[in-house]
Amino acid sequence: MAKSNQIAAIILGAAAGVALVKFFSMPKEEREEFCSHLKNQTTQLLDNAEDTVEKVEQYIDEFKAQGEDEWIDKIYILKKMFRSLYGSDRHYFL
């Protein structure tokens, strides 16, 4: 694994850890609301599968266009993609 990939993996792992801590520190009602939002949004994405595939393909093309060592830009592209797909007025993890 290249050094930049190792750094990216550490950052993503740390972000996932913080998200889990934040999730489990939420009151039960907020956790249920968050999970409900994810389920509803996923259902919408599946119902509009063609549009979802097109969106994801655009982000993947943008991701692939980045250089091998431009992992920070790649992380931002993934962030944009997930915000586009699962965006919400509520900011659960911010």
Backbone hydrogen bonds, N-H to C=O, Kabsch-Sander energy under -0.5 kcal/mol:
donor,donor_aa,acceptor,acceptor_aa,energy
6,Q,2,A,-2.1
7,I,3,K,-2.3
8,A,4,S,-2.4
9,A,5,N,-2.4
10,I,6,Q,-2.2
11,I,7,I,-2.5
12,L,8,A,-2.8
13,G,9,A,-2.5
14,A,10,I,-2.5
15,A,11,I,-2.5
16,A,12,L,-2.4
17,G,13,G,-2.3
18,V,14,A,-2.5
19,A,15,A,-2.5
20,L,16,A,-2.3
21,V,17,G,-2.3
22,K,18,V,-2.7
23,F,19,A,-2.8
24,F,20,L,-2.7
25,S,21,V,-1.1
26,M,22,K,-0.6
26,M,23,F,-1.1
31,R,27,P,-2.2
32,E,28,K,-2.4
33,E,29,E,-2.4
34,F,30,E,-2.8
35,C,31,R,-2.7
36,S,32,E,-2.4
37,H,33,E,-2.3
38,L,34,F,-2.3
39,K,35,C,-2.5
40,N,36,S,-2.8
41,Q,37,H,-2.7
42,T,38,L,-2.4
43,T,39,K,-2.3
44,Q,40,N,-2.2
45,L,41,Q,-2.4
46,L,42,T,-2.4
47,D,43,T,-2.5
48,N,44,Q,-1.8
49,A,46,L,-1.1
52,T,48,N,-2.4
53,V,49,A,-2.8
54,E,50,E,-2.1
55,K,51,D,-2.5
56,V,52,T,-2.7
57,E,53,V,-2.7
58,Q,54,E,-2.0
59,Y,55,K,-2.1
60,I,56,V,-2.7
61,D,57,E,-2.5
62,E,58,Q,-2.1
63,F,59,Y,-2.5
64,K,60,I,-2.9
65,A,61,D,-1.6
66,Q,62,E,-0.5
66,Q,63,F,-1.1
70,E,67,G,-1.4
71,W,69,D,-0.9
74,K,70,E,-1.6
75,I,71,W,-2.2
76,Y,72,I,-2.1
77,I,73,D,-1.9
78,L,74,K,-2.2
79,K,75,I,-2.4
80,K,76,Y,-2.6
81,M,77,I,-2.3
82,F,78,L,-2.6
83,R,79,K,-2.5
84,S,80,K,-2.5
85,L,81,M,-2.6
86,Y,82,F,-3.2
87,G,83,R,-1.5
92,Y,90,R,-0.8
94,L,91,H,-0.7
